[in-house]
Structures are given as structure tokens and as C-alpha cells.
Amino acid sequence: MRYRLTFVVGLAVGYVLGTRAGRERYEQLKKSARQFAENPAVRNTAESAAQQGRHYADRAYHAVSHKVGDRMPESVAQRVRSLRERNGDGSAGDDWGTSNT
């Protein structure tokens, strides 16, 4: 019983001290992450990667649709058609994982 009580007291003290230091450290990490995400170089790299991903997704769709033909799920074909119609230029558009923030 004595060891169990010692363990519970130690757990409680550790929790209290950890939450005090933990919240401060959490705020520090959150601020660093926000600064990193707002960095123009990081944003440009992320946008470039998103555009490249859209390009490869479009190419993959065409390669698969030629091989699969009419067996392509209608939901996939409809999504690609709607993106092309919305943009009017035949491109996949900007809805594939990017934001305007």
C-alpha cells in the first residue's frame, strides 16, 4: 500500500509540474510552427509541390482511364470533368489540396 501511495503522489506531482511546463512549451512550439508556415519560401515550396502533385494526378488519371476505359468509376470521371469545365482551359484547377491563405 505504501508503494502505491508513493506512486500516486509522484504521479500527481509530475502531472502538475508537467502541465505547467507543458503548456508553456506547447505555446512555444505553436509559435514556431506558425512562423515556419508563414515563411514565404516554405509557402512557395508547398504551392510548387501542390501544383506538381496536381499535374501528376492529371497524368495518372489519363493513363489509367486509357487502360480502364469504361470501367472508370463515374464519380472520378465526373470530378475531373467538373474541374475542367470550371476552369475552362482543360487544367485540373486549384482545388486539389491548396488554400488561398
BARO-341921 format. One record per residue (C-alpha): residue in three letters; x negated, y negated, z. Coordinates in steps of 0.02 Angstrom, whole numbers, plus 50000, padded with zeros to 5 digits. Layout:
N
(rec 'ala', (X, Y, Z)) ...
% end
This chain:
101
(rec 'met', (50000, 50000, 50000)) (rec 'arg', (49857, 49883, 50042)) (rec 'tyr', (49781, 49902, 49868)) (rec 'arg', (49947, 49875, 49785)) (rec 'leu', (49975, 49713, 49883)) (rec 'thr', (49798, 49654, 49841)) (rec 'phe', (49829, 49692, 49657)) (rec 'val', (49995, 49597, 49654)) (rec 'val', (49919, 49446, 49743)) (rec 'gly', (49772, 49447, 49623)) (rec 'leu', (49890, 49461, 49475)) (rec 'ala', (49993, 49314, 49538)) (rec 'val', (49841, 49204, 49568)) (rec 'gly', (49769, 49249, 49398)) (rec 'tyr', (49934, 49210, 49314)) (rec 'val', (49949, 49040, 49396)) (rec 'leu', (49770, 48990, 49357)) (rec 'gly', (49781, 49062, 49182)) (rec 'thr', (49938, 48968, 49137)) (rec 'arg', (49863, 48803, 49192)) (rec 'ala', (49704, 48826, 49090)) (rec 'gly', (49801, 48917, 48954)) (rec 'arg', (49920, 48776, 48914)) (rec 'glu', (49777, 48651, 48901)) (rec 'arg', (49679, 48769, 48788)) (rec 'tyr', (49835, 48804, 48686)) (rec 'glu', (49861, 48618, 48655)) (rec 'gln', (49678, 48602, 48607)) (rec 'leu', (49692, 48744, 48481)) (rec 'lys', (49855, 48674, 48413)) (rec 'lys', (49775, 48504, 48384)) (rec 'ser', (49625, 48583, 48297)) (rec 'ala', (49738, 48688, 48185)) (rec 'arg', (49840, 48535, 48138)) (rec 'gln', (49683, 48436, 48094)) (rec 'phe', (49621, 48582, 47990)) (rec 'ala', (49786, 48598, 47896)) (rec 'glu', (49793, 48411, 47861)) (rec 'asn', (49617, 48408, 47789)) (rec 'pro', (49630, 48358, 47603)) (rec 'ala', (49501, 48488, 47550)) (rec 'val', (49599, 48626, 47636)) (rec 'arg', (49763, 48566, 47560)) (rec 'asn', (49687, 48558, 47386)) (rec 'thr', (49615, 48733, 47403)) (rec 'ala', (49781, 48802, 47465)) (rec 'glu', (49875, 48721, 47321)) (rec 'ser', (49748, 48787, 47196)) (rec 'ala', (49767, 48962, 47268)) (rec 'ala', (49957, 48948, 47259)) (rec 'gln', (49951, 48894, 47077)) (rec 'gln', (49834, 49036, 47035)) (rec 'gly', (49949, 49157, 47125)) (rec 'arg', (50099, 49094, 47026)) (rec 'his', (50001, 49115, 46865)) (rec 'tyr', (49954, 49295, 46906)) (rec 'ala', (50131, 49334, 46965)) (rec 'asp', (50198, 49273, 46798)) (rec 'arg', (50071, 49377, 46702)) (rec 'ala', (50110, 49530, 46809)) (rec 'tyr', (50296, 49508, 46777)) (rec 'his', (50268, 49506, 46589)) (rec 'ala', (50152, 49656, 46594)) (rec 'val', (50274, 49756, 46699)) (rec 'ser', (50427, 49702, 46601)) (rec 'his', (50348, 49761, 46438)) (rec 'lys', (50313, 49931, 46514)) (rec 'val', (50475, 49949, 46610)) (rec 'gly', (50590, 49869, 46483)) (rec 'asp', (50774, 49876, 46530)) (rec 'arg', (50735, 49960, 46696)) (rec 'met', (50675, 49795, 46770)) (rec 'pro', (50789, 49753, 46917)) (rec 'glu', (50912, 49620, 46866)) (rec 'ser', (50877, 49519, 47024)) (rec 'val', (50694, 49499, 46973)) (rec 'ala', (50734, 49457, 46793)) (rec 'gln', (50867, 49332, 46847)) (rec 'arg', (50747, 49245, 46968)) (rec 'val', (50615, 49222, 46832)) (rec 'arg', (50745, 49159, 46707)) (rec 'ser', (50815, 49034, 46831)) (rec 'leu', (50642, 48966, 46869)) (rec 'arg', (50604, 48944, 46685)) (rec 'glu', (50771, 48860, 46650)) (rec 'arg', (50749, 48741, 46795)) (rec 'asn', (50578, 48683, 46734)) (rec 'gly', (50622, 48683, 46550)) (rec 'asp', (50443, 48717, 46499)) (rec 'gly', (50434, 48905, 46522)) (rec 'ser', (50324, 48893, 46677)) (rec 'ala', (50362, 48982, 46840)) (rec 'gly', (50384, 48819, 46936)) (rec 'asp', (50335, 48763, 47108)) (rec 'asp', (50450, 48873, 47213)) (rec 'trp', (50328, 49016, 47238)) (rec 'gly', (50262, 48977, 47412)) (rec 'thr', (50213, 48796, 47409)) (rec 'ser', (50285, 48649, 47501)) (rec 'asn', (50286, 48463, 47474)) (rec 'thr', (50220, 48422, 47647)) 
% end
